[in-house]
Amino acid sequence: MQWWTHRRKLIASGFALLSCALIFTGYWVLKSWEVRLDGVTLGVVRDKQEIVRRLEARAEELRQVSGTEVGPASPVEYRRRFTLSRATADAVWAELDPLLEFGLKAATINVNGQEVVALATHAEAEALLATLKSRFVNQDNNRTVESVRFRQDVRVSAEYRKLDELVSKEDGVNVLLFGRERRLTHTVARGESFWSIARLHSLRTSVLQAANPDVVPERLRVGAALDLVVAEPFLQVEVTERVTFNRPIPFQTTYVMDHALWSWERRVRTAGRSGSQQVTARMTTVNGTEVSREILSTEVLSTPTTQVVARGTKGAPTLSTGAFRWPTTGRITSPFGARWGGFHTGVDIGAPMGTPITAADRGMVSFAGRNGGYGLMVRIEHGNGYATVYAHASRILVAVNEQVEKGQVIAFVGNTGQSFGPHLHFEIISHGRHLDPLRFFR
């Protein structure tokens, strides 16, 4: 019985050894190498060293002829395969040899693992990166540079590259700063122009026009979507500096009542004067654009002088005749009330450029001049809390504190301020509240 047990153990051990031998033999029989170039498989060989030796021999021949360091511009890859289907080294080399391209040993700049540009030497690549950093450093006695760094992971590696793949230092700077583009859109808002949109996005109008060849700049529509082409740099240079500069301290304004002035009049009794302070700050910029500022200290150099302004309290004289007159000829193009998500405080009367505008009633002029989106504007006080406003004029004929008669020409229809064509914007105000002018002409 013991004899039989011992025999069974010997048989099992023999089978185990035979299995290992077969596996070991199969490994060496089946082990092969797949040869690839530019992602394309050219064949499978038993021993990759034969291909490696031929590559090195070819590179050495070219080094002897050119006298410079030469190597494959596109690296040959080898991948482990287990297969009986193999080709000879000669057959694979015959496929590989015509496709090989050799290049000089160059320095490639890689950003976040992506190769961006290749230069002839490592020294040129380092000089390019140094130039990029210095480009955004201000040479100023009031600035002390604390740090300059790239926000991306930047590395220089040695690779073989063809001559036509190499760039100069100047071209490399442009590629790293402006090499990638992303498309954005801008929706045109009320009051925007082709010029203001280009300026908002730091673009030339010619670039904006090239991105939107079907758009006529002079006929820009509110709500239209414009394509933008904005440069997105491969590299961002972050500069942290300690900066010292002088900053004005704004003056305060106080008001005093003056019963000798009309309620719309203001007179400066004491002129205000800004003060000055010296500020030290830590400023961080990215590619020249400030992204953060930390105030470290301030020192007052001079204190500001408070401005004193007299504010009139005398009410407008009652000059009204008791009825309003329609101020110009034309049709109503926009009524009083809700409009474009806001509220229209008057009526718009469309009329040709230069059409006379007349005072709706007798009164005294409290404003005559340019007033923001109203453009050239006249306001007349009629007494008893009533006033009228005439906006977007092309020319004004009256002055502040001038008394005007009902029906007197005070201005001409224009297209100034936020206006989309010649018209008169006409308002009637009672004790500070805007009323629908059409109520007075039914």
C-alpha positions, 0 to 999 in steps of 0.5 A, a space after each residue: 500500500 505504501 508502495 502504491 502511494 509513493 508511486 502516485 506521488 511520483 506520477 503527479 510530480 512528473 505531470 507537474 514538471 511536464 506541465 511547467 516544461 510545456 508552459 516554459 517552452 510555449 512561452 519562448 515559442 509564442 513570445 514575439 514583438 509587434 513593430 509599429 510606426 506612427 500607430 500602424 503595425 508593420 509586422 511581428 518578429 521573434 526578436 526585436 533586437 534585430 530591428 533595433 540594430 538595423 535602426 541604430 546602424 542607419 542612424 549611425 550612417 546618417 551621423 557620419 554623413 551629416 556630422 550631427 546627432 540624428 535619430 528617427 523623427 517618428 519613434 518605432 514602437 514595440 509591443 509584446 505579442 504571443 503568437 505563432 504568426 510571425 514574419 522574418 526581420 528582413 520582411 518587417 524591415 522591408 516594410 519599415 525602411 521606406 517609411 523611416 524619417 530621420 531628424 536632428 536632435 531637438 529640444 521640445 517644449 511640452 505643456 501639461 504633457 503635450 508637445 507644443 513647439 520644437 527648437 534646434 537646441 536646449 539652450 534656445 528652448 530655455 531662452 524662449 521660456 525666459 523671454 516669455 517670463 520677462 515679457 510680463 515683468 514690468 521694469 519699474 522702480 516702484 515694483 519688486 518682483 517676488 515670483 514669476 512662474 508658469 501656471 502649467 507644467 512646462 518641461 523641455 525634452 530631447 526628441 528627434 525632429 525634422 528640420 521643417 518641424 523646428 521653429 525660431 524663438 520668435 515664432 515659438 513665443 507666438 505659438 505659446 501665447 496665441 496658438 490655440 483658439 476657442 469660439 465664443 458668442 456675444 449677444 448684442 444688447 441695447 446701446 451696443 455697437 460693433 466698435 464697443 463689442 470689439 473693445 469689450 473683448 479686446 478685439 480689432 473690429 476687423 477681426 470681429 468682422 472676419 468672424 461675422 462676414 454676413 453682418 453689416 456693422 451699421 445695421 447691428 440688431 439687438 439680440 443678434 449673436 456675434 461670433 468671437 475668435 479669442 486667443 487662448 494661450 498654451 502658457 500663462 505667466 503668473 507674476 507676483 510683485 510688491 507695488 508702491 503707488 500713490 492713490 487719490 483720496 476722494 473728497 466728501 461733498 456737503 450741501 447747504 440750503 440757499 433760498 436765493 437759488 432756484 430748486 434746480 440750481 447748484 452753486 459750489 461755495 468751497 471747491 473740493 480737493 482730493 487728498 493723496 495716500 501712498 499704497 503698498 500692495 501685492 499684485 498678481 497678474 496673469 499674462 499681463 492682466 491683473 487677477 488679484 491685489 492685496 493691500 499691505 499698507 497705506 500712508 496718508 500724504 495729504 488730506 482731502 478738502 470737503 466740497 461745499 455746494 449750495 442747493 437752491 430751495 426757491 420753487 419754480 414760478 407759476 407760469 403755466 397757462 393751464 394746458 399743454 400743447 403738442 411739442 412737434 409734428 410726427 407720429 407716436 413710435 413708442 407709447 408711455 408704459 412697459 417696454 423691453 423689460 423696463 418702463 418708458 417714461 414718456 412718448 417717442 414722436 418720430 419726425 425728420 431730423 431738424 423738425 422744430 420742437 416747441 415748448 408745451 407750455 410757458 415756463 422756465 428752463 431748468 436744464 439745457 444740455 447733454 444728459 447721458 442716454 437722453 442725449 441733448 435735452 431740455 427740461 422746463 419747469 411750469 410751476 405747481 409741480 409740473 415739468 416737461 422734458 424734450 430729449 434726443 435733440 440735434 440742437 438746443 436754442 435755450 439756456 438754463 433759467 431762461 423763461 420761454 413762452 408756450 409754442 416757442 421753438 426750443 430745439 430741433 429733433 435729432 438722434 443723440 444719446 441712446 436713440 435708434 433714429 431721429 425722434 423726440 422723447 417727450 415727458 410730462 412730470 407732476 411732483 416728481 411722478 411721470 405721467 402719460 402725456 396722451 392723457 393731456 391731449 384727448 
